[in-house]
Amino acid sequence: MTIPEIEKAAEDLRASPLVLVCRTPQGRVKAMSLQKCVETGSSFLYVAVDELDALLDRAINGTA
């Protein structure tokens, strides 16, 4: 992939709905929307960007 192709693919992924990884009040770690995280009283941990991580790993490191 060329750099412009990588940037376009990353931009497309970032435009998809935001998925957060949050800890519920019961202590479970779950992927959920921003709204669900707030509604359930969960604590934000990090943004789930698995697809973006995989894209960059393939493009930069040449992994499958």
N, CA and C atoms as an extended XYZ file, in Angstrom:
192
Properties=species:S:1:pos:R:3:atomname:S:1:resname:S:1:resid:I:1 pbc="F F F"
N         0.838       -1.189        0.000 N   MET     1
C         0.000        0.000        0.000 CA  MET     1
C         0.878        1.247        0.000 C   MET     1
N         0.417        2.246       -0.694 N   THR     2
C         1.126        3.519       -0.674 CA  THR     2
C         0.696        4.301        0.567 C   THR     2
N         1.472        5.316        0.907 N   ILE     3
C         1.134        6.151        2.065 CA  ILE     3
C        -0.235        6.805        1.894 C   ILE     3
N        -0.562        7.381        0.742 N   PRO     4
C        -1.919        7.938        0.595 CA  PRO     4
C        -3.021        6.887        0.757 C   PRO     4
N        -2.783        5.659        0.285 N   GLU     5
C        -3.767        4.587        0.459 CA  GLU     5
C        -3.937        4.229        1.933 C   GLU     5
N        -2.831        4.178        2.660 N   ILE     6
C        -2.883        3.884        4.101 CA  ILE     6
C        -3.644        4.990        4.828 C   ILE     6
N        -3.330        6.244        4.485 N   GLU     7
C        -4.010        7.373        5.133 CA  GLU     7
C        -5.509        7.355        4.840 C   GLU     7
N        -5.891        7.026        3.619 N   LYS     8
C        -7.307        6.973        3.250 CA  LYS     8
C        -8.013        5.856        4.005 C   LYS     8
N        -7.383        4.685        4.070 N   ALA     9
C        -7.979        3.560        4.791 CA  ALA     9
C        -8.117        3.886        6.278 C   ALA     9
N        -7.118        4.533        6.860 N   ALA    10
C        -7.192        4.923        8.265 CA  ALA    10
C        -8.290        5.953        8.483 C   ALA    10
N        -8.423        6.888        7.569 N   GLU    11
C        -9.480        7.903        7.655 CA  GLU    11
C       -10.856        7.246        7.588 C   GLU    11
N       -11.016        6.278        6.706 N   ASP    12
C       -12.289        5.565        6.590 CA  ASP    12
C       -12.630        4.838        7.893 C   ASP    12
N       -11.636        4.209        8.509 N   LEU    13
C       -11.872        3.501        9.775 CA  LEU    13
C       -12.234        4.474       10.895 C   LEU    13
N       -11.590        5.615       10.931 N   ARG    14
C       -11.874        6.604       11.982 CA  ARG    14
C       -13.270        7.187       11.828 C   ARG    14
N       -13.811        7.151       10.629 N   ALA    15
C       -15.154        7.687       10.391 CA  ALA    15
C       -16.243        6.724       10.866 C   ALA    15
N       -15.876        5.489       11.173 N   SER    16
C       -16.863        4.523       11.656 CA  SER    16
C       -17.240        4.849       13.106 C   SER    16
N       -18.353        4.300       13.584 N   PRO    17
C       -18.797        4.621       14.947 CA  PRO    17
C       -17.717        4.329       15.999 C   PRO    17
N       -17.632        5.207       16.973 N   LEU    18
C       -16.655        5.089       18.040 CA  LEU    18
C       -16.996        3.924       18.950 C   LEU    18
N       -16.028        3.082       19.227 N   VAL    19
C       -16.213        1.966       20.153 CA  VAL    19
C       -15.223        2.151       21.290 C   VAL    19
N       -15.745        2.155       22.504 N   LEU    20
C       -14.916        2.321       23.696 CA  LEU    20
C       -14.825        1.007       24.444 C   LEU    20
N       -13.748        0.841       25.167 N   VAL    21
C       -13.641       -0.270       26.099 CA  VAL    21
C       -13.805        0.351       27.480 C   VAL    21
N       -14.816       -0.143       28.194 N   CYS    22
C       -15.162        0.427       29.496 CA  CYS    22
C       -15.257       -0.676       30.538 C   CYS    22
N       -15.124       -0.286       31.809 N   ARG    23
C       -15.317       -1.217       32.920 CA  ARG    23
C       -16.677       -0.919       33.534 C   ARG    23
N       -17.535       -1.931       33.561 N   THR    24
C       -18.870       -1.761       34.112 CA  THR    24
C       -18.799       -1.645       35.638 C   THR    24
N       -19.856       -1.151       36.254 N   PRO    25
C       -19.868       -1.087       37.717 CA  PRO    25
C       -19.682       -2.464       38.369 C   PRO    25
N       -20.003       -3.534       37.644 N   GLN    26
C       -19.809       -4.892       38.153 CA  GLN    26
C       -18.378       -5.393       37.947 C   GLN    26
N       -17.537       -4.583       37.316 N   GLY    27
C       -16.138       -4.941       37.124 CA  GLY    27
C       -15.812       -5.620       35.816 C   GLY    27
N       -16.802       -5.811       34.939 N   ARG    28
C       -16.538       -6.438       33.644 CA  ARG    28
C       -15.979       -5.416       32.669 C   ARG    28
N       -15.045       -5.836       31.832 N   VAL    29
C       -14.489       -4.986       30.786 CA  VAL    29
C       -15.215       -5.333       29.492 C   VAL    29
N       -15.860       -4.317       28.883 N   LYS    30
C       -16.671       -4.554       27.694 CA  LYS    30
C       -16.459       -3.456       26.667 C   LYS    30
N       -16.586       -3.828       25.396 N   ALA    31
C       -16.598       -2.846       24.308 CA  ALA    31
C       -18.029       -2.352       24.179 C   ALA    31
N       -18.198       -1.023       24.072 N   MET    32
C       -19.529       -0.444       23.973 CA  MET    32
C       -19.457        0.941       23.357 C   MET    32
N       -20.619        1.454       23.023 N   SER    33
C       -20.685        2.808       22.479 CA  SER    33
C       -20.473        3.816       23.605 C   SER    33
N       -20.197        5.050       23.228 N   LEU    34
C       -20.046        6.124       24.205 CA  LEU    34
C       -21.325        6.262       25.025 C   LEU    34
N       -22.461        6.241       24.336 N   GLN    35
C       -23.743        6.390       25.031 CA  GLN    35
C       -23.944        5.276       26.055 C   GLN    35
N       -23.663        4.038       25.671 N   LYS    36
C       -23.843        2.901       26.578 CA  LYS    36
C       -22.887        2.999       27.763 C   LYS    36
N       -21.679        3.440       27.526 N   CYS    37
C       -20.698        3.590       28.608 CA  CYS    37
C       -21.224        4.571       29.658 C   CYS    37
N       -21.751        5.694       29.201 N   VAL    38
C       -22.272        6.707       30.117 CA  VAL    38
C       -23.551        6.211       30.793 C   VAL    38
N       -24.468        5.653       30.007 N   GLU    39
C       -25.753        5.201       30.548 CA  GLU    39
C       -25.604        4.134       31.621 C   GLU    39
N       -24.615        3.268       31.479 N   THR    40
C       -24.445        2.174       32.433 CA  THR    40
C       -23.584        2.558       33.624 C   THR    40
N       -23.068        3.786       33.622 N   GLY    41
C       -22.213        4.223       34.725 CA  GLY    41
C       -20.850        3.559       34.699 C   GLY    41
N       -20.458        3.121       33.517 N   SER    42
C       -19.168        2.451       33.360 CA  SER    42
C       -18.039        3.471       33.322 C   SER    42
N       -16.825        2.991       33.546 N   SER    43
C       -15.638        3.838       33.502 CA  SER    43
C       -14.917        3.626       32.178 C   SER    43
N       -14.575        4.708       31.512 N   PHE    44
C       -13.843        4.648       30.247 CA  PHE    44
C       -12.428        4.139       30.493 C   PHE    44
N       -11.992        3.167       29.674 N   LEU    45
C       -10.619        2.669       29.746 CA  LEU    45
C        -9.805        3.128       28.542 C   LEU    45
N       -10.280        2.823       27.330 N   TYR    46
C        -9.574        3.230       26.116 CA  TYR    46
C       -10.477        3.073       24.900 C   TYR    46
N       -10.052        3.648       23.797 N   VAL    47
C       -10.780        3.531       22.539 CA  VAL    47
C       -10.346        2.230       21.873 C   VAL    47
N       -11.323        1.441       21.460 N   ALA    48
C       -11.028        0.191       20.760 CA  ALA    48
C       -10.744        0.517       19.299 C   ALA    48
N        -9.537        0.261       18.865 N   VAL    49
C        -9.144        0.571       17.482 CA  VAL    49
C        -8.485       -0.644       16.833 C   VAL    49
N        -9.063       -1.814       17.060 N   ASP    50
C        -8.475       -3.054       16.554 CA  ASP    50
C        -8.253       -3.031       15.059 C   ASP    50
N        -9.241       -2.554       14.298 N   GLU    51
C        -9.109       -2.540       12.846 CA  GLU    51
C        -7.999       -1.591       12.400 C   GLU    51
N        -7.895       -0.444       13.066 N   LEU    52
C        -6.842        0.516       12.724 CA  LEU    52
C        -5.471       -0.044       13.091 C   LEU    52
N        -5.372       -0.671       14.252 N   ASP    53
C        -4.114       -1.305       14.647 CA  ASP    53
C        -3.691       -2.351       13.620 C   ASP    53
N        -4.640       -3.183       13.191 N   ALA    54
C        -4.338       -4.235       12.226 CA  ALA    54
C        -3.915       -3.646       10.884 C   ALA    54
N        -4.617       -2.598       10.431 N   LEU    55
C        -4.275       -1.940        9.170 CA  LEU    55
C        -2.839       -1.422        9.202 C   LEU    55
N        -2.497       -0.704       10.253 N   LEU    56
C        -1.153       -0.135       10.343 CA  LEU    56
C        -0.088       -1.215       10.500 C   LEU    56
N        -0.399       -2.269       11.232 N   ASP    57
C         0.557       -3.376       11.394 CA  ASP    57
C         0.851       -4.015       10.042 C   ASP    57
N        -0.221       -4.269        9.250 N   ARG    58
C        -0.027       -4.855        7.927 CA  ARG    58
C         0.762       -3.906        7.007 C   ARG    58
N         0.356       -2.643        6.996 N   ALA    59
C         0.936       -1.694        6.058 CA  ALA    59
C         2.383       -1.334        6.396 C   ALA    59
N         2.657       -1.164        7.668 N   ILE    60
C         3.996       -0.709        8.065 CA  ILE    60
C         4.942       -1.876        8.330 C   ILE    60
N         4.437       -2.894        9.030 N   ASN    61
C         5.298       -4.003        9.418 CA  ASN    61
C         5.250       -5.168        8.434 C   ASN    61
N         4.290       -5.128        7.510 N   GLY    62
C         4.188       -6.191        6.512 CA  GLY    62
C         3.668       -7.497        7.054 C   GLY    62
N         2.954       -7.446        8.179 N   THR    63
C         2.401       -8.676        8.749 CA  THR    63
C         1.063       -8.996        8.110 C   THR    63
N         0.618      -10.213        8.285 N   ALA    64
C        -0.651      -10.648        7.681 CA  ALA    64
C        -1.836      -10.209        8.491 C   ALA    64
